[in-house]
Amino acid sequence: MVVTAILSGVRARQGTGKEEAMTTEEKLIRNKLGLLELAAYLKNVSEACRVMGYSRDTFYRVKRAYEEGGLEALKEKSRRVPNIKNRVSEHVERAVVELAYEDPSLGQRRVSDELRRRGLFISPAGVRCVWLRHNLETFKKRLKALEERVAKTGEVLTEAQLRAMEKAKEEKMAWGEIETESRRGGMGYLGAQDTFYVGTLKGVGRIYQQTFIDTYSSVAFAKLYTTKHPINAADLLNDRVIPFFDEHGVPLLRILTDRGTEFCGRADRHDYELFLALNDIEHTKTKAKNPQTNGICERFQKTVPDEFYRIAFRRKIYLSVEELQQDLDAWLERYNTQRPHQGKRCQGRTPMETFLDNLPLAKEKTWSIKDEIPLTAST
């Protein structure tokens, strides 16, 4: 058996097809023929399969196909063409799409039930298939399609459509798409705080980082501790954060945290909760089991290991928290004043430039916390 001669015969029979498709098909046939040739040469099927990376079952399938059908039997079989007749009728599909615009908040089961009431029968799975074909499979996509349609036609929204948009707004706030462009410029309106486990220092023990970020300007603060106690979470605010805002004449109004024990507890005896109450700072908690609600902190805590800790630990052996804190402070100074950010608020500016550029507006407008709408439903 000569592989080259057989492949020459393949080219002659196939004529002038697409070069790319021919080359791919020839490569597959060459591998199968090579497996058969190697097994015949070695007189050992197991060894040939091991060398070529095939199983014995595959070898015998290839051998049987070649013996029964020759070269044509070694070609890759195309997949079965989907049966379009399985699709729902056109008028049912139009009804599913139209109902997606009528009330984007309905799920596939409720859509199925609603259409059944109208005399149209389609399963929930069938509804989803229609949605996928029209790029409407998620609530967000259906709402976006409705907004685009309203923008083009100028039609008046129904009560169900308005309710769907309100629901989307609530979910947006609850899942952490934080709106910090408040009526007084944004800075201090909402800060995000979280705890980050750094690692273990020999002779010191576990090291935790308390992180705070102003969600409007992305100005960041961080301080290292050996425990996750509530008093440490309060210490970061007392030592770094509140003095910074006081220095610039902007009050810190609200803080968003997760539901960790260092942040949450009985208001009358929990150190962190007491500290917030004494400083008239409102406390908002993230949605349970959804850390992405505090995504701005989560993202920063991916940047810190990449741009600071991994580099610092390769260059130096730290023997104390104070030594590590000193280098962290130097990095934070560069982060806040020299590193441009590409977010929707910074837009190429550094966090401190963003903060200072909007400082006059923040000072100009003052308002009460009580007038503000809570960030999430779970406070």
Buried (B, 14 or more C-beta within 10 A) or exposed (E): EEBEEBBEEBEEEEEEEEEEEBEEBBEEBBBBBBBBBBBEEEEEBEEBBEBBEBEEEBBEEBBEBBEEEEBEBBBEEEEEEEEEEEBBEEEBBEBBBEBBBBBBBBEBEBBBEBBEEEEBEBEBEBBBBBBEEBEBBEBEBBBBBBBEEBEEEEEEEEEEBEBBBEBBEEBEBBBBEBBBEBEBBBBBBBBBBBBBEBEEBEEBEEBBBBBBBBBBBBBBBBBBBEEBBBBBBBBBBBEBBBEBBEEBEBBBBBBBBBEBEBBBBEEEEBBBBBBBBEBEBBBBBBBEEBBEBBBBBBEBBEEBBEBBBEEBBEEEEBEEBEBBBEBBBEBBEEBBEEBEBEBEBBEEBBBBBBBBEBBEEBBEEEEEEEEBEEBBEEE
